[in-house]
Amino acid sequence: MAMGHVVLKEFHAANARAKSGYFRDYIKQYTDMPMLVLLRDNDGMLVPAHFLQASHLADNLDNAQ
């Protein structure tokens, strides 16, 4: 998951080149990023909330809802 975080932050979020279809297609096919879980605070502890969805990200990753 740490590798996924670095890729998303340094390549996708901070770099305009990441808007390529190649990057989106690669992470959908070869990584576990579609299974990322958002966390919520529960009395000072982080607990799973729900799966990350394209609608949580900027421009919905160009996906229709």
mmCIF file of the C-alpha atoms, coordinates in Angstrom:
data_MODEL
# 
_entry.id   MODEL 
# 
loop_
_atom_site.group_PDB 
_atom_site.id 
_atom_site.type_symbol 
_atom_site.label_atom_id 
_atom_site.label_alt_id 
_atom_site.label_comp_id 
_atom_site.label_asym_id 
_atom_site.label_entity_id 
_atom_site.label_seq_id 
_atom_site.pdbx_PDB_ins_code 
_atom_site.Cartn_x 
_atom_site.Cartn_y 
_atom_site.Cartn_z 
_atom_site.occupancy 
_atom_site.B_iso_or_equiv 
_atom_site.pdbx_formal_charge 
_atom_site.auth_seq_id 
_atom_site.auth_comp_id 
_atom_site.auth_asym_id 
_atom_site.auth_atom_id 
_atom_site.pdbx_PDB_model_num 
ATOM 1  C CA . MET A 1 1  ? 0.000   0.000  0.000   1.00 0.00 ? 1  MET A CA 1 
ATOM 2  C CA . ALA A 1 2  ? 2.899   2.341  0.615   1.00 0.00 ? 2  ALA A CA 1 
ATOM 3  C CA . MET A 1 3  ? 4.051   1.924  -2.974  1.00 0.00 ? 3  MET A CA 1 
ATOM 4  C CA . GLY A 1 4  ? 0.548   2.711  -4.175  1.00 0.00 ? 4  GLY A CA 1 
ATOM 5  C CA . HIS A 1 5  ? 0.486   5.847  -2.048  1.00 0.00 ? 5  HIS A CA 1 
ATOM 6  C CA . VAL A 1 6  ? 3.776   7.087  -3.499  1.00 0.00 ? 6  VAL A CA 1 
ATOM 7  C CA . VAL A 1 7  ? 2.653   6.391  -7.064  1.00 0.00 ? 7  VAL A CA 1 
ATOM 8  C CA . LEU A 1 8  ? -0.663  8.170  -6.564  1.00 0.00 ? 8  LEU A CA 1 
ATOM 9  C CA . LYS A 1 9  ? 0.855   11.152 -4.784  1.00 0.00 ? 9  LYS A CA 1 
ATOM 10 C CA . GLU A 1 10 ? 4.048   11.741 -6.756  1.00 0.00 ? 10 GLU A CA 1 
ATOM 11 C CA . PHE A 1 11 ? 3.007   10.596 -10.212 1.00 0.00 ? 11 PHE A CA 1 
ATOM 12 C CA . HIS A 1 12 ? -0.745  10.963 -10.494 1.00 0.00 ? 12 HIS A CA 1 
ATOM 13 C CA . ALA A 1 13 ? -1.713  13.824 -8.162  1.00 0.00 ? 13 ALA A CA 1 
ATOM 14 C CA . ALA A 1 14 ? 1.336   16.039 -8.633  1.00 0.00 ? 14 ALA A CA 1 
ATOM 15 C CA . ASN A 1 15 ? 2.060   15.430 -12.298 1.00 0.00 ? 15 ASN A CA 1 
ATOM 16 C CA . ALA A 1 16 ? -0.043  16.448 -15.296 1.00 0.00 ? 16 ALA A CA 1 
ATOM 17 C CA . ARG A 1 17 ? 1.474   13.604 -17.360 1.00 0.00 ? 17 ARG A CA 1 
ATOM 18 C CA . ALA A 1 18 ? -0.507  11.168 -15.233 1.00 0.00 ? 18 ALA A CA 1 
ATOM 19 C CA . LYS A 1 19 ? -3.701  12.088 -17.031 1.00 0.00 ? 19 LYS A CA 1 
ATOM 20 C CA . SER A 1 20 ? -2.735  9.481  -19.618 1.00 0.00 ? 20 SER A CA 1 
ATOM 21 C CA . GLY A 1 21 ? -5.012  6.553  -20.205 1.00 0.00 ? 21 GLY A CA 1 
ATOM 22 C CA . TYR A 1 22 ? -2.006  4.251  -19.865 1.00 0.00 ? 22 TYR A CA 1 
ATOM 23 C CA . PHE A 1 23 ? -1.622  5.045  -16.148 1.00 0.00 ? 23 PHE A CA 1 
ATOM 24 C CA . ARG A 1 24 ? -5.327  4.567  -15.374 1.00 0.00 ? 24 ARG A CA 1 
ATOM 25 C CA . ASP A 1 25 ? -5.511  1.348  -17.377 1.00 0.00 ? 25 ASP A CA 1 
ATOM 26 C CA . TYR A 1 26 ? -2.368  -0.010 -15.708 1.00 0.00 ? 26 TYR A CA 1 
ATOM 27 C CA . ILE A 1 27 ? -3.563  0.570  -12.139 1.00 0.00 ? 27 ILE A CA 1 
ATOM 28 C CA . LYS A 1 28 ? -6.981  -0.885 -12.926 1.00 0.00 ? 28 LYS A CA 1 
ATOM 29 C CA . GLN A 1 29 ? -5.534  -4.064 -14.411 1.00 0.00 ? 29 GLN A CA 1 
ATOM 30 C CA . TYR A 1 30 ? -2.340  -4.755 -12.440 1.00 0.00 ? 30 TYR A CA 1 
ATOM 31 C CA . THR A 1 31 ? -2.679  -3.268 -8.950  1.00 0.00 ? 31 THR A CA 1 
ATOM 32 C CA . ASP A 1 32 ? -4.880  -3.542 -5.895  1.00 0.00 ? 32 ASP A CA 1 
ATOM 33 C CA . MET A 1 33 ? -5.711  0.167  -6.001  1.00 0.00 ? 33 MET A CA 1 
ATOM 34 C CA . PRO A 1 34 ? -9.359  -0.541 -6.905  1.00 0.00 ? 34 PRO A CA 1 
ATOM 35 C CA . MET A 1 35 ? -9.599  -2.186 -3.472  1.00 0.00 ? 35 MET A CA 1 
ATOM 36 C CA . LEU A 1 36 ? -8.309  0.729  -1.378  1.00 0.00 ? 36 LEU A CA 1 
ATOM 37 C CA . VAL A 1 37 ? -10.344 1.476  1.737   1.00 0.00 ? 37 VAL A CA 1 
ATOM 38 C CA . LEU A 1 38 ? -11.013 4.895  3.227   1.00 0.00 ? 38 LEU A CA 1 
ATOM 39 C CA . LEU A 1 39 ? -10.541 5.228  6.955   1.00 0.00 ? 39 LEU A CA 1 
ATOM 40 C CA . ARG A 1 40 ? -12.567 7.179  9.499   1.00 0.00 ? 40 ARG A CA 1 
ATOM 41 C CA . ASP A 1 41 ? -11.778 8.269  13.033  1.00 0.00 ? 41 ASP A CA 1 
ATOM 42 C CA . ASN A 1 42 ? -13.606 6.328  15.740  1.00 0.00 ? 42 ASN A CA 1 
ATOM 43 C CA . ASP A 1 43 ? -12.700 7.557  19.231  1.00 0.00 ? 43 ASP A CA 1 
ATOM 44 C CA . GLY A 1 44 ? -9.066  8.146  18.285  1.00 0.00 ? 44 GLY A CA 1 
ATOM 45 C CA . MET A 1 45 ? -8.702  4.939  16.276  1.00 0.00 ? 45 MET A CA 1 
ATOM 46 C CA . LEU A 1 46 ? -8.772  4.639  12.499  1.00 0.00 ? 46 LEU A CA 1 
ATOM 47 C CA . VAL A 1 47 ? -11.307 2.077  11.295  1.00 0.00 ? 47 VAL A CA 1 
ATOM 48 C CA . PRO A 1 48 ? -12.352 1.075  7.768   1.00 0.00 ? 48 PRO A CA 1 
ATOM 49 C CA . ALA A 1 49 ? -15.158 3.189  6.352   1.00 0.00 ? 49 ALA A CA 1 
ATOM 50 C CA . HIS A 1 50 ? -15.749 2.090  2.740   1.00 0.00 ? 50 HIS A CA 1 
ATOM 51 C CA . PHE A 1 51 ? -13.986 1.341  -0.536  1.00 0.00 ? 51 PHE A CA 1 
ATOM 52 C CA . LEU A 1 52 ? -12.404 4.244  -2.385  1.00 0.00 ? 52 LEU A CA 1 
ATOM 53 C CA . GLN A 1 53 ? -14.445 5.159  -5.464  1.00 0.00 ? 53 GLN A CA 1 
ATOM 54 C CA . ALA A 1 54 ? -13.574 7.203  -8.539  1.00 0.00 ? 54 ALA A CA 1 
ATOM 55 C CA . SER A 1 55 ? -16.108 9.789  -7.361  1.00 0.00 ? 55 SER A CA 1 
ATOM 56 C CA . HIS A 1 56 ? -13.849 10.521 -4.362  1.00 0.00 ? 56 HIS A CA 1 
ATOM 57 C CA . LEU A 1 57 ? -11.020 11.630 -6.682  1.00 0.00 ? 57 LEU A CA 1 
ATOM 58 C CA . ALA A 1 58 ? -10.553 14.700 -8.847  1.00 0.00 ? 58 ALA A CA 1 
ATOM 59 C CA . ASP A 1 59 ? -12.547 14.564 -12.083 1.00 0.00 ? 59 ASP A CA 1 
ATOM 60 C CA . ASN A 1 60 ? -13.837 11.080 -11.165 1.00 0.00 ? 60 ASN A CA 1 
ATOM 61 C CA . LEU A 1 61 ? -10.804 9.721  -13.066 1.00 0.00 ? 61 LEU A CA 1 
ATOM 62 C CA . ASP A 1 62 ? -12.844 10.489 -16.179 1.00 0.00 ? 62 ASP A CA 1 
ATOM 63 C CA . ASN A 1 63 ? -15.288 7.686  -15.324 1.00 0.00 ? 63 ASN A CA 1 
ATOM 64 C CA . ALA A 1 64 ? -19.035 7.999  -15.751 1.00 0.00 ? 64 ALA A CA 1 
ATOM 65 C CA . GLN A 1 65 ? -21.067 7.477  -12.602 1.00 0.00 ? 65 GLN A CA 1 
# 
